[in-house]
Amino acid sequence: MIVSCAILMSSSAFAQQVVTGDTPEQQPQTAEPDRAFSDTATDDQPAAIPEASSQTTDTRESLSTQQWLARLATVSQTRNFQVSFVQSRPSGEAIPYLWRHAHLADGSTMEQLNLQNGPGRELIRVGDVVSVFEPDVPPYSLRAGHISGPIPSELLYQPLQLKDAYEFVSVGRARVAGRSAQQIRIVSRDNSRFSYQLWLDEQTGMLLKLNMLDLQGKLLEQIQVTSLTIMDKPHEYFSRINPSSLPKPMAMSPRQPRAHGWEVSYLPNGMDEVRRDIRRLSLTGQVVEYKMFSDGLVDVSVYVQPANEAIGSDLILRHDLNTFLTLTDGKVQVTVVGKVPLKTANAIATSLTSKNGNP
């Protein structure tokens, strides 16, 4: 496996000012290699990973899926690393990312996620504050424990919280990007959602590959790690971040959940309501009641409005990974949006009832 460090390409001039110094990096930074890598690695000669002993391999093969997932959560939260990965879909171009994580001596953590194509988009987390830099938008910060990116946060940091919704099935050993890996299938317990294939690095526990598959097993999306470096010390990039230059986190006043006159009587196993609100649609100006449901891997949004105020007729649409379904029953119009099969979106939409129990 090639051990490489990518050049930081800031997504805005402000992002460059956050990092000490007026110019972006001109040369790749050589990170201190993990002990698992050869101590003689150089920029010209990528480090080779020694083959694990048969005793070590037997021990790793005996780990349960829960133990493998616990290893993933540990390395994602406690190690210093740099990961390059590509997000791709059969119908679109591949999107490359650079992801870095630092665990500092005082126990705090920092993180960076950088979109490598086009004008760029960059997220920097210092502690529990995530700052976002993207073209044509003023930089801003939010309070969050993790950066939200293409890899689901729940899978990285709290994978065992997904066990009510999904079953984790060990498939066995494989090779990904030249590394030995453990393959795990992630299957919806009630067959109401898409499934996943997960490959974890045997040596570190880090994610190497993640496939999302439809109900027929067809590939919908793939995340593929192209380089992985685990370090003893944080990457030099983090020492140049000036936290005082980051935007102050936006003040988010807590909202009391608004009372809605409806509920859905069907949800996939492990999916719960995580948000509700009254929203005004930007395109039409209509006011709708909104709820979001999540199982940790998948979010589903439900919008409801009186049928006599609705614009447009019933609609069924698949766009990339998302299903859009709009149904009208004479009283209300309900729209369901999410990365779920059509049959699941339809089951949610048709289970709508008023609070007094009437459909």
QUIPEPE-V555678 format. One record per residue. RES is the residue in one small letter. OMEGA is omega in whole degrees, -180 to 180 (NA if undefined). NEAR is the number of other ideal C-beta (glycine too) atoms within 10 Angstrom. Layout:
res=RES omega=OMEGA near=NEAR
res=RES omega=OMEGA near=NEAR
//
This chain:
res=m omega=180 near=19
res=i omega=178 near=12
res=v omega=-175 near=22
res=s omega=176 near=16
res=c omega=-175 near=22
res=a omega=178 near=20
res=i omega=179 near=13
res=l omega=175 near=22
res=m omega=-176 near=17
res=s omega=-176 near=18
res=s omega=177 near=21
res=s omega=178 near=20
res=a omega=179 near=9
res=f omega=-180 near=16
res=a omega=177 near=25
res=q omega=-179 near=17
res=q omega=179 near=15
res=v omega=179 near=22
res=v omega=-176 near=21
res=t omega=-178 near=10
res=g omega=-174 near=10
res=d omega=-176 near=7
res=t omega=176 near=7
res=p omega=-180 near=12
res=e omega=178 near=17
res=q omega=-180 near=6
res=q omega=175 near=8
res=p omega=178 near=12
res=q omega=179 near=13
res=t omega=-177 near=14
res=a omega=177 near=23
res=e omega=-173 near=16
res=p omega=174 near=17
res=d omega=-179 near=20
res=r omega=178 near=9
res=a omega=179 near=13
res=f omega=179 near=20
res=s omega=178 near=15
res=d omega=-177 near=7
res=t omega=-179 near=9
res=a omega=177 near=18
res=t omega=178 near=9
res=d omega=-177 near=11
res=d omega=-177 near=5
res=q omega=-179 near=10
res=p omega=-178 near=14
res=a omega=177 near=18
res=a omega=179 near=13
res=i omega=180 near=19
res=p omega=178 near=10
res=e omega=179 near=9
res=a omega=177 near=15
res=s omega=-179 near=9
res=s omega=179 near=8
res=q omega=179 near=8
res=t omega=-180 near=12
res=t omega=179 near=14
res=d omega=180 near=10
res=t omega=-179 near=11
res=r omega=179 near=18
res=e omega=-179 near=12
res=s omega=180 near=8
res=l omega=176 near=17
res=s omega=178 near=10
res=t omega=178 near=21
res=q omega=178 near=12
res=q omega=176 near=12
res=w omega=179 near=20
res=l omega=176 near=24
res=a omega=176 near=15
res=r omega=177 near=20
res=l omega=-180 near=22
res=a omega=-179 near=17
res=t omega=-178 near=13
res=v omega=-179 near=19
res=s omega=-174 near=22
res=q omega=-170 near=15
res=t omega=-176 near=11
res=r omega=171 near=17
res=n omega=-178 near=22
res=f omega=171 near=21
res=q omega=-177 near=24
res=v omega=168 near=22
res=s omega=178 near=21
res=f omega=-178 near=24
res=v omega=174 near=16
res=q omega=-177 near=19
res=s omega=175 near=15
res=r omega=-178 near=15
res=p omega=-175 near=9
res=s omega=-175 near=8
res=g omega=-179 near=10
res=e omega=177 near=10
res=a omega=-178 near=11
res=i omega=-177 near=16
res=p omega=179 near=16
res=y omega=170 near=21
res=l omega=-176 near=21
res=w omega=178 near=21
res=r omega=178 near=25
res=h omega=180 near=26
res=a omega=174 near=23
res=h omega=-171 near=17
res=l omega=-176 near=15
res=a omega=-179 near=7
res=d omega=179 near=6
res=g omega=178 near=7
res=s omega=-178 near=11
res=t omega=175 near=20
res=m omega=-174 near=21
res=e omega=176 near=20
res=q omega=172 near=22
res=l omega=-174 near=23
res=n omega=173 near=24
res=l omega=-170 near=20
res=q omega=-179 near=16
res=n omega=173 near=12
res=g omega=-179 near=9
res=p omega=177 near=11
res=g omega=173 near=17
res=r omega=-175 near=19
res=e omega=175 near=23
res=l omega=180 near=23
res=i omega=177 near=27
res=r omega=173 near=22
res=v omega=-175 near=21
res=g omega=-179 near=13
res=d omega=179 near=13
res=v omega=178 near=17
res=v omega=178 near=22
res=s omega=-174 near=24
res=v omega=179 near=21
res=f omega=179 near=24
res=e omega=-176 near=17
res=p omega=172 near=10
res=d omega=178 near=6
res=v omega=177 near=11
res=p omega=179 near=10
res=p omega=-179 near=20
res=y omega=180 near=15
res=s omega=177 near=18
res=l omega=175 near=16
res=r omega=179 near=12
res=a omega=-179 near=14
res=g omega=-178 near=14
res=h omega=173 near=19
res=i omega=177 near=19
res=s omega=-178 near=13
res=g omega=-178 near=17
res=p omega=179 near=15
res=i omega=-177 near=20
res=p omega=-178 near=19
res=s omega=-178 near=16
res=e omega=179 near=18
res=l omega=-178 near=22
res=l omega=-167 near=19
res=y omega=-180 near=15
res=q omega=-174 near=14
res=p omega=-179 near=26
res=l omega=176 near=13
res=q omega=-178 near=14
res=l omega=-171 near=19
res=k omega=176 near=15
res=d omega=-177 near=13
res=a omega=-172 near=23
res=y omega=173 near=24
res=e omega=-179 near=13
res=f omega=-174 near=19
res=v omega=178 near=12
res=s omega=179 near=14
res=v omega=-180 near=13
res=g omega=-175 near=9
res=r omega=177 near=14
res=a omega=174 near=15
res=r omega=178 near=11
res=v omega=-180 near=18
res=a omega=178 near=17
res=g omega=-177 near=10
res=r omega=175 near=18
res=s omega=-175 near=18
res=a omega=172 near=22
res=q omega=-179 near=23
res=q omega=180 near=18
res=i omega=173 near=21
res=r omega=178 near=17
res=i omega=-170 near=25
res=v omega=176 near=17
res=s omega=-176 near=23
res=r omega=-179 near=14
res=d omega=177 near=13
res=n omega=-178 near=13
res=s omega=-178 near=23
res=r omega=177 near=27
res=f omega=-180 near=22
res=s omega=-176 near=19
res=y omega=168 near=21
res=q omega=-175 near=19
res=l omega=176 near=24
res=w omega=-180 near=24
res=l omega=179 near=24
res=d omega=-178 near=25
res=e omega=-173 near=23
res=q omega=-174 near=19
res=t omega=-174 near=20
res=g omega=-178 near=22
res=m omega=176 near=20
res=l omega=177 near=23
res=l omega=-176 near=28
res=k omega=179 near=19
res=l omega=176 near=22
res=n omega=168 near=19
res=m omega=-176 near=22
res=l omega=176 near=18
res=d omega=-174 near=12
res=l omega=178 near=15
res=q omega=180 near=5
res=g omega=180 near=9
res=k omega=-179 near=10
res=l omega=176 near=13
res=l omega=-178 near=17
res=e omega=178 near=19
res=q omega=170 near=18
res=i omega=-174 near=21
res=q omega=175 near=17
res=v omega=180 near=23
res=t omega=173 near=16
res=s omega=-177 near=17
res=l omega=176 near=25
res=t omega=173 near=24
res=i omega=-173 near=24
res=m omega=174 near=20
res=d omega=-178 near=11
res=k omega=177 near=14
res=p omega=176 near=21
res=h omega=-178 near=22
res=e omega=-180 near=13
res=y omega=-174 near=21
res=f omega=179 near=20
res=s omega=-178 near=13
res=r omega=178 near=13
res=i omega=178 near=17
res=n omega=-176 near=12
res=p omega=-178 near=12
res=s omega=179 near=6
res=s omega=179 near=14
res=l omega=176 near=22
res=p omega=177 near=16
res=k omega=-180 near=10
res=p omega=180 near=15
res=m omega=178 near=9
res=a omega=-179 near=6
res=m omega=-180 near=8
res=s omega=-179 near=4
res=p omega=-180 near=4
res=r omega=172 near=9
res=q omega=179 near=5
res=p omega=179 near=10
res=r omega=178 near=10
res=a omega=175 near=8
res=h omega=-178 near=16
res=g omega=-177 near=10
res=w omega=175 near=16
res=e omega=175 near=14
res=v omega=-177 near=21
res=s omega=177 near=12
res=y omega=170 near=15
res=l omega=175 near=18
res=p omega=180 near=20
res=n omega=176 near=14
res=g omega=180 near=21
res=m omega=-177 near=26
res=d omega=175 near=11
res=e omega=180 near=14
res=v omega=-178 near=12
res=r omega=172 near=13
res=r omega=-176 near=16
res=d omega=168 near=13
res=i omega=-175 near=10
res=r omega=173 near=12
res=r omega=-178 near=9
res=l omega=-174 near=14
res=s omega=-176 near=7
res=l omega=-174 near=6
res=t omega=-177 near=13
res=g omega=-179 near=8
res=q omega=176 near=16
res=v omega=-178 near=13
res=v omega=171 near=20
res=e omega=-171 near=20
res=y omega=171 near=19
res=k omega=173 near=19
res=m omega=177 near=15
res=f omega=-177 near=22
res=s omega=171 near=18
res=d omega=-178 near=24
res=g omega=175 near=21
res=l omega=-173 near=22
res=v omega=173 near=24
res=d omega=177 near=17
res=v omega=179 near=24
res=s omega=179 near=16
res=v omega=180 near=27
res=y omega=-178 near=17
res=v omega=176 near=19
res=q omega=177 near=20
res=p omega=-177 near=13
res=a omega=-178 near=12
res=n omega=176 near=9
res=e omega=-175 near=12
res=a omega=174 near=17
res=i omega=-180 near=11
res=g omega=-176 near=10
res=s omega=179 near=9
res=d omega=-173 near=11
res=l omega=171 near=11
res=i omega=-175 near=12
res=l omega=170 near=11
res=r omega=177 near=11
res=h omega=-174 near=9
res=d omega=-178 near=10
res=l omega=-171 near=15
res=n omega=170 near=14
res=t omega=175 near=20
res=f omega=-179 near=15
res=l omega=176 near=23
res=t omega=178 near=19
res=l omega=177 near=18
res=t omega=-177 near=16
res=d omega=-179 near=13
res=g omega=179 near=7
res=k omega=-179 near=12
res=v omega=170 near=20
res=q omega=-178 near=24
res=v omega=178 near=24
res=t omega=178 near=23
res=v omega=-179 near=26
res=v omega=178 near=19
res=g omega=179 near=23
res=k omega=-179 near=18
res=v omega=175 near=27
res=p omega=-180 near=18
res=l omega=-178 near=15
res=k omega=179 near=12
res=t omega=177 near=27
res=a omega=179 near=24
res=n omega=179 near=17
res=a omega=178 near=18
res=i omega=-177 near=24
res=a omega=-176 near=20
res=t omega=178 near=16
res=s omega=-179 near=14
res=l omega=176 near=20
res=t omega=174 near=13
res=s omega=-176 near=13
res=k omega=178 near=10
res=n omega=174 near=6
res=g omega=179 near=8
res=n omega=178 near=8
res=p omega=NA near=12
//
